[in-house]
Amino acid sequence: MSDTILKAEGLTKEFRGFVAVKDVNLAIRRGSIHGLIGPNGAGKTTCFNLLTKFLIPTRGTITYDGRDITSLKPAEVARLGLVRSFQISAVFPHLTVLENVKLALQRQRGGSFDFWRSDSVLREYDTRARELLADVALTEYERVQAGQLPYGRKRALEIATTLALDPVMMLLDEPTAGMTHEDVDRIVALVKRVSAGRTVLLVEHNLKVVEGLCDEITVLARGEVLAQGNYATVSRNPDVQAAYLGTDPASVGAPTATGEAAHG
Ligand SMILES: Nc1ncnc2c1ncn2[C@@H]1O[C@H](COP(=O)(O)OP(=O)(O)OP(=O)(O)O)[C@@H](O)[C@H]1O
Protein backbone atom coordinates (compact mmCIF):
# COMPACT_ATOMS: atom_id res chain seq x y z
CA MET A 1 0.00 0.00 0.00
CA SER A 2 1.45 3.35 -1.02
CA ASP A 3 2.11 5.98 1.58
CA THR A 4 0.26 8.53 -0.56
CA ILE A 5 -3.51 8.20 -0.56
CA LEU A 6 -4.46 11.17 -2.72
CA LYS A 7 -2.29 12.67 -5.39
CA ALA A 8 -2.83 15.57 -7.76
CA GLU A 9 -0.49 16.15 -10.66
CA GLY A 10 -0.48 19.26 -12.78
CA LEU A 11 -3.96 20.14 -11.54
CA THR A 12 -5.23 23.18 -13.41
CA LYS A 13 -8.61 24.91 -13.57
CA GLU A 14 -9.40 27.76 -15.87
CA PHE A 15 -12.60 29.77 -15.82
CA ARG A 16 -12.99 31.38 -19.23
CA GLY A 17 -9.26 31.95 -19.51
CA PHE A 18 -8.74 32.93 -15.85
CA VAL A 19 -6.43 30.41 -14.20
CA ALA A 20 -7.80 29.81 -10.69
CA VAL A 21 -5.64 26.74 -10.01
CA LYS A 22 -2.36 26.34 -11.84
CA ASP A 23 -0.27 23.23 -12.16
CA VAL A 24 -0.80 22.09 -8.58
CA ASN A 25 1.00 18.99 -7.38
CA LEU A 26 -0.17 17.51 -4.11
CA ALA A 27 0.60 14.29 -2.30
CA ILE A 28 -1.47 13.55 0.76
CA ARG A 29 -0.04 11.03 3.13
CA ARG A 30 -2.24 8.20 4.30
CA GLY A 31 -3.36 8.75 7.89
CA SER A 32 -2.35 12.42 7.99
CA ILE A 33 -4.35 15.58 8.58
CA HIS A 34 -3.47 17.85 5.69
CA GLY A 35 -4.35 21.53 5.60
CA LEU A 36 -4.91 23.61 2.49
CA ILE A 37 -4.40 27.28 3.31
CA GLY A 38 -3.71 30.53 1.53
CA PRO A 39 -4.88 34.12 1.35
CA ASN A 40 -8.29 35.05 -0.02
CA GLY A 41 -8.73 34.11 -3.66
CA ALA A 42 -5.72 31.74 -3.57
CA GLY A 43 -7.69 28.93 -5.18
CA LYS A 44 -8.35 26.78 -2.09
CA THR A 45 -12.05 26.24 -2.74
CA THR A 46 -11.46 25.58 -6.41
CA CYS A 47 -8.75 23.07 -5.54
CA PHE A 48 -11.02 21.44 -2.97
CA ASN A 49 -13.83 21.19 -5.51
CA LEU A 50 -11.45 19.61 -8.00
CA LEU A 51 -10.22 17.04 -5.51
CA THR A 52 -13.78 16.15 -4.48
CA LYS A 53 -14.82 15.97 -8.13
CA PHE A 54 -17.31 18.82 -7.89
CA LEU A 55 -15.34 20.57 -10.63
CA ILE A 56 -13.71 19.06 -13.68
CA PRO A 57 -10.06 20.05 -14.12
CA THR A 58 -8.96 21.77 -17.28
CA ARG A 59 -5.74 19.76 -17.07
CA GLY A 60 -4.04 17.37 -14.72
CA THR A 61 -4.83 14.12 -12.97
CA ILE A 62 -6.07 13.01 -9.58
CA THR A 63 -5.17 9.62 -8.19
CA TYR A 64 -6.86 8.12 -5.15
CA ASP A 65 -5.45 4.98 -3.62
CA GLY A 66 -3.52 4.24 -6.81
CA ARG A 67 -6.56 4.68 -9.04
CA ASP A 68 -7.04 7.47 -11.56
CA ILE A 69 -10.26 9.22 -10.45
CA THR A 70 -9.94 12.26 -12.71
CA SER A 71 -13.05 11.42 -14.68
CA LEU A 72 -15.17 9.97 -11.87
CA LYS A 73 -18.23 11.66 -10.39
CA PRO A 74 -18.52 12.79 -6.74
CA ALA A 75 -20.86 9.91 -5.84
CA GLU A 76 -18.46 7.43 -7.42
CA VAL A 77 -15.47 8.64 -5.43
CA ALA A 78 -17.63 8.74 -2.29
CA ARG A 79 -18.28 5.03 -2.78
CA LEU A 80 -14.52 4.53 -2.89
CA GLY A 81 -14.28 6.14 0.54
CA LEU A 82 -13.29 9.67 -0.46
CA VAL A 83 -16.04 11.70 1.16
CA ARG A 84 -16.56 15.40 1.36
CA SER A 85 -18.49 16.75 4.31
CA PHE A 86 -21.93 18.08 3.43
CA GLN A 87 -21.85 16.04 0.24
CA ILE A 88 -24.53 13.44 0.65
CA SER A 89 -24.68 14.56 4.20
CA ALA A 90 -26.89 17.61 3.92
CA VAL A 91 -28.68 18.08 7.20
CA PHE A 92 -32.47 18.09 7.12
CA PRO A 93 -33.61 20.86 9.47
CA HIS A 94 -37.01 19.38 10.32
CA LEU A 95 -35.67 15.97 11.25
CA THR A 96 -34.15 15.34 14.65
CA VAL A 97 -30.43 14.97 15.14
CA LEU A 98 -30.80 11.22 15.56
CA GLU A 99 -33.03 10.89 12.47
CA ASN A 100 -30.49 12.77 10.38
CA VAL A 101 -27.70 10.38 11.30
CA LYS A 102 -29.93 7.33 10.79
CA LEU A 103 -30.86 8.59 7.37
CA ALA A 104 -27.21 9.03 6.45
CA LEU A 105 -26.50 5.48 7.62
CA GLN A 106 -29.40 4.19 5.58
CA ARG A 107 -28.08 5.87 2.46
CA GLN A 108 -24.63 4.50 3.10
CA ARG A 109 -26.09 1.02 3.11
CA GLY A 110 -27.36 1.61 -0.40
CA GLY A 111 -31.02 1.83 0.50
CA SER A 112 -32.21 5.22 -0.63
CA PHE A 113 -35.40 5.78 1.30
CA ASP A 114 -36.52 2.22 1.66
CA PHE A 115 -38.75 1.67 4.59
CA TRP A 116 -38.82 -2.05 4.05
CA ARG A 117 -35.90 -2.76 6.28
CA SER A 118 -36.33 -5.37 8.95
CA ASP A 119 -36.65 -4.27 12.57
CA SER A 120 -33.23 -5.69 13.35
CA VAL A 121 -31.57 -3.60 10.64
CA LEU A 122 -33.38 -0.50 11.85
CA ARG A 123 -32.27 -1.19 15.42
CA GLU A 124 -28.73 -1.58 14.14
CA TYR A 125 -29.00 1.92 12.62
CA ASP A 126 -30.20 3.19 15.97
CA THR A 127 -27.21 1.78 17.77
CA ARG A 128 -24.69 2.99 15.22
CA ALA A 129 -26.33 6.44 15.00
CA ARG A 130 -26.06 6.84 18.77
CA GLU A 131 -22.39 5.82 18.66
CA LEU A 132 -21.75 8.46 16.04
CA LEU A 133 -23.61 11.08 18.07
CA ALA A 134 -21.49 10.18 21.07
CA ASP A 135 -18.37 10.58 18.91
CA VAL A 136 -19.33 14.14 18.07
CA ALA A 137 -20.66 14.93 21.57
CA LEU A 138 -24.29 15.32 20.46
CA THR A 139 -25.89 12.64 22.59
CA GLU A 140 -27.90 15.09 24.65
CA TYR A 141 -29.22 16.71 21.45
CA GLU A 142 -30.51 13.56 19.78
CA ARG A 143 -34.18 14.57 19.96
CA VAL A 144 -33.60 18.18 18.94
CA GLN A 145 -34.62 19.22 15.45
CA ALA A 146 -31.44 19.78 13.44
CA GLY A 147 -32.62 23.25 12.46
CA GLN A 148 -32.77 24.28 16.14
CA LEU A 149 -29.16 23.35 16.90
CA PRO A 150 -26.64 26.07 17.73
CA TYR A 151 -24.30 26.69 14.80
CA GLY A 152 -21.25 24.84 16.13
CA ARG A 153 -23.37 21.81 16.99
CA LYS A 154 -24.83 21.84 13.48
CA ARG A 155 -21.34 21.50 12.06
CA ALA A 156 -20.70 18.62 14.45
CA LEU A 157 -23.88 16.97 13.14
CA GLU A 158 -22.62 17.41 9.60
CA ILE A 159 -19.43 15.66 10.61
CA ALA A 160 -21.47 12.85 12.13
CA THR A 161 -23.48 12.40 8.94
CA THR A 162 -20.22 12.38 6.99
CA LEU A 163 -18.81 9.75 9.34
CA ALA A 164 -21.94 7.69 8.75
CA LEU A 165 -20.62 7.14 5.23
CA ASP A 166 -17.57 5.49 6.79
CA PRO A 167 -15.01 7.53 4.87
CA VAL A 168 -11.45 6.38 4.35
CA MET A 169 -10.57 9.97 3.61
CA MET A 170 -12.61 12.98 4.74
CA LEU A 171 -12.47 16.35 3.06
CA LEU A 172 -13.67 19.23 5.19
CA ASP A 173 -14.34 22.68 3.83
CA GLU A 174 -13.65 25.23 6.55
CA PRO A 175 -15.01 23.17 9.42
CA THR A 176 -14.68 26.07 11.88
CA ALA A 177 -15.91 28.93 9.69
CA GLY A 178 -18.05 31.42 11.58
CA MET A 179 -17.62 29.74 14.96
CA THR A 180 -17.08 31.09 18.43
CA HIS A 181 -13.79 30.23 20.16
CA GLU A 182 -15.45 27.60 22.28
CA ASP A 183 -16.98 25.89 19.24
CA VAL A 184 -13.66 26.08 17.38
CA ASP A 185 -11.91 24.24 20.20
CA ARG A 186 -14.62 21.61 20.25
CA ILE A 187 -14.46 21.03 16.48
CA VAL A 188 -10.66 20.84 16.58
CA ALA A 189 -10.86 18.15 19.25
CA LEU A 190 -13.57 16.42 17.25
CA VAL A 191 -11.62 16.40 13.99
CA LYS A 192 -8.59 15.09 15.86
CA ARG A 193 -10.67 12.31 17.37
CA VAL A 194 -12.42 11.24 14.18
CA SER A 195 -9.20 11.39 12.16
CA ALA A 196 -7.92 8.27 13.91
CA GLY A 197 -7.46 5.63 11.24
CA ARG A 198 -8.44 8.06 8.49
CA THR A 199 -6.91 10.70 6.28
CA VAL A 200 -8.30 14.22 6.51
CA LEU A 201 -7.88 17.14 4.14
CA LEU A 202 -9.22 20.46 5.27
CA VAL A 203 -9.46 23.91 3.85
CA GLU A 204 -9.15 26.32 6.74
CA HIS A 205 -8.78 30.03 7.27
CA ASN A 206 -8.09 29.88 10.95
CA LEU A 207 -4.35 29.36 11.20
CA LYS A 208 -4.51 28.47 14.89
CA VAL A 209 -6.70 25.54 13.88
CA VAL A 210 -4.23 24.55 11.17
CA GLU A 211 -1.35 24.78 13.61
CA GLY A 212 -3.13 22.63 16.16
CA LEU A 213 -4.43 20.02 13.76
CA CYS A 214 -2.39 19.57 10.63
CA ASP A 215 0.62 17.32 10.14
CA GLU A 216 1.23 18.76 6.72
CA ILE A 217 0.22 22.01 5.09
CA THR A 218 0.03 23.17 1.51
CA VAL A 219 -0.02 26.92 1.01
CA LEU A 220 -1.64 28.20 -2.15
CA ALA A 221 -1.28 31.69 -3.52
CA ARG A 222 -2.68 32.91 -6.83
CA GLY A 223 -3.62 29.37 -7.73
CA GLU A 224 -0.14 27.93 -7.28
CA VAL A 225 1.56 25.97 -4.54
CA LEU A 226 3.72 28.39 -2.62
CA ALA A 227 5.03 26.12 0.11
CA GLN A 228 4.48 22.73 1.69
CA GLY A 229 5.57 21.27 4.97
CA ASN A 230 4.62 21.31 8.62
CA TYR A 231 3.31 24.46 10.29
CA ALA A 232 6.67 25.53 11.71
CA THR A 233 8.28 25.28 8.26
CA VAL A 234 5.60 27.03 6.23
CA SER A 235 4.95 29.79 8.76
CA ARG A 236 8.65 30.72 8.69
CA ASN A 237 8.73 30.77 4.91
CA PRO A 238 9.25 34.37 3.73
CA ASP A 239 7.16 33.77 0.58
CA VAL A 240 4.26 32.62 2.73
CA GLN A 241 4.57 35.60 5.02
CA ALA A 242 4.71 37.94 2.04
CA ALA A 243 1.68 36.30 0.44
CA TYR A 244 -0.38 36.80 3.57
CA LEU A 245 0.82 40.31 4.21
CA GLY A 246 0.72 41.15 0.55
CA THR A 247 -3.05 40.76 0.36
CA ASP A 248 -5.20 42.99 2.47
CA PRO A 249 -3.19 43.49 5.67
CA ALA A 250 -6.31 44.75 7.42
CA SER A 251 -8.17 41.52 6.94
CA VAL A 252 -5.55 38.83 6.66
CA GLY A 253 -2.98 38.17 9.35
CA ALA A 254 0.42 36.65 8.68
CA PRO A 255 0.57 33.14 10.07
CA THR A 256 3.12 34.01 12.69
CA ALA A 257 1.75 37.43 13.53
CA THR A 258 -1.83 36.83 14.61
CA GLY A 259 -2.40 33.14 14.30
CA GLU A 260 -5.64 33.72 12.54
CA ALA A 261 -6.50 34.97 9.08
CA ALA A 262 -9.78 36.61 8.28
CA HIS A 263 -12.38 34.62 6.49
CA GLY A 264 -12.92 35.87 2.96
N1 LIG B 1 -16.84 29.69 -11.12
C1 LIG B 1 -15.90 30.64 -11.23
N2 LIG B 1 -15.85 31.45 -12.30
C2 LIG B 1 -14.89 32.39 -12.41
N3 LIG B 1 -13.92 32.60 -11.51
C3 LIG B 1 -13.91 31.83 -10.42
C4 LIG B 1 -14.89 30.81 -10.21
N4 LIG B 1 -14.62 30.20 -9.02
C5 LIG B 1 -13.53 30.83 -8.52
N5 LIG B 1 -13.10 31.80 -9.36
C6 LIG B 1 -11.95 32.67 -9.14
O1 LIG B 1 -10.83 31.88 -8.86
C7 LIG B 1 -10.01 32.47 -7.87
C8 LIG B 1 -9.82 31.48 -6.73
O2 LIG B 1 -11.04 31.36 -6.04
P1 LIG B 1 -11.25 30.36 -4.83
O3 LIG B 1 -12.64 30.55 -4.34
O4 LIG B 1 -10.84 29.00 -5.23
O5 LIG B 1 -10.22 30.92 -3.78
P2 LIG B 1 -10.12 30.68 -2.20
O6 LIG B 1 -8.69 30.53 -1.89
O7 LIG B 1 -11.02 29.60 -1.82
O8 LIG B 1 -10.65 32.07 -1.67
P3 LIG B 1 -11.36 32.47 -0.29
O9 LIG B 1 -10.31 32.32 0.77
O10 LIG B 1 -11.70 33.89 -0.51
O11 LIG B 1 -12.53 31.57 -0.09
C9 LIG B 1 -10.71 33.76 -7.44
O12 LIG B 1 -10.10 34.82 -8.13
C10 LIG B 1 -12.13 33.56 -7.90
O13 LIG B 1 -12.72 34.78 -8.23
The ligand as an SDF file (V2000), in Angstrom:
LIG
                    3D

 31 33  0  0  0  0  0  0  0  0999 V2000
  -16.8390   29.6910  -11.1180 N   0  0  0  0  0  0  0  0  0  0  0  0
  -15.9010   30.6360  -11.2260 C   0  0  0  0  0  0  0  0  0  0  0  0
  -15.8520   31.4450  -12.2970 N   0  0  0  0  0  0  0  0  0  0  0  0
  -14.8890   32.3910  -12.4070 C   0  0  0  0  0  0  0  0  0  0  0  0
  -13.9150   32.6040  -11.5070 N   0  0  0  0  0  0  0  0  0  0  0  0
  -13.9140   31.8280  -10.4250 C   0  0  0  0  0  0  0  0  0  0  0  0
  -14.8890   30.8060  -10.2090 C   0  0  0  0  0  0  0  0  0  0  0  0
  -14.6160   30.2000   -9.0230 N   0  0  0  0  0  0  0  0  0  0  0  0
  -13.5300   30.8280   -8.5190 C   0  0  0  0  0  0  0  0  0  0  0  0
  -13.1020   31.8020   -9.3560 N   0  0  0  0  0  0  0  0  0  0  0  0
  -11.9490   32.6720   -9.1440 C   0  0  0  0  0  0  0  0  0  0  0  0
  -10.8260   31.8750   -8.8630 O   0  0  0  0  0  0  0  0  0  0  0  0
  -10.0110   32.4710   -7.8680 C   0  0  0  0  0  0  0  0  0  0  0  0
   -9.8200   31.4840   -6.7280 C   0  0  0  0  0  0  0  0  0  0  0  0
  -11.0430   31.3550   -6.0410 O   0  0  0  0  0  0  0  0  0  0  0  0
  -11.2510   30.3560   -4.8310 P   0  0  0  0  0  0  0  0  0  0  0  0
  -12.6430   30.5520   -4.3420 O   0  0  0  0  0  0  0  0  0  0  0  0
  -10.8370   28.9980   -5.2260 O   0  0  0  0  0  0  0  0  0  0  0  0
  -10.2160   30.9230   -3.7790 O   0  0  0  0  0  0  0  0  0  0  0  0
  -10.1250   30.6830   -2.2030 P   0  0  0  0  0  0  0  0  0  0  0  0
   -8.6920   30.5280   -1.8930 O   0  0  0  0  0  0  0  0  0  0  0  0
  -11.0250   29.5980   -1.8160 O   0  0  0  0  0  0  0  0  0  0  0  0
  -10.6490   32.0740   -1.6660 O   0  0  0  0  0  0  0  0  0  0  0  0
  -11.3600   32.4690   -0.2860 P   0  0  0  0  0  0  0  0  0  0  0  0
  -10.3100   32.3200    0.7650 O   0  0  0  0  0  0  0  0  0  0  0  0
  -11.7020   33.8940   -0.5060 O   0  0  0  0  0  0  0  0  0  0  0  0
  -12.5340   31.5730   -0.0940 O   0  0  0  0  0  0  0  0  0  0  0  0
  -10.7100   33.7550   -7.4410 C   0  0  0  0  0  0  0  0  0  0  0  0
  -10.0990   34.8200   -8.1310 O   0  0  0  0  0  0  0  0  0  0  0  0
  -12.1280   33.5580   -7.9010 C   0  0  0  0  0  0  0  0  0  0  0  0
  -12.7210   34.7840   -8.2280 O   0  0  0  0  0  0  0  0  0  0  0  0
  1  2  1  0
  2  3  1  0
  2  7  2  0
  3  4  2  0
  4  5  1  0
  5  6  2  0
  6  7  1  0
  6 10  1  0
  7  8  1  0
  8  9  2  0
  9 10  1  0
 10 11  1  0
 11 12  1  0
 11 30  1  0
 12 13  1  0
 13 14  1  0
 13 28  1  0
 14 15  1  0
 15 16  1  0
 16 17  2  0
 16 18  1  0
 16 19  1  0
 19 20  1  0
 20 21  2  0
 20 22  1  0
 20 23  1  0
 23 24  1  0
 24 25  2  0
 24 26  1  0
 24 27  1  0
 28 29  1  0
 28 30  1  0
 30 31  1  0
M  END
$$$$
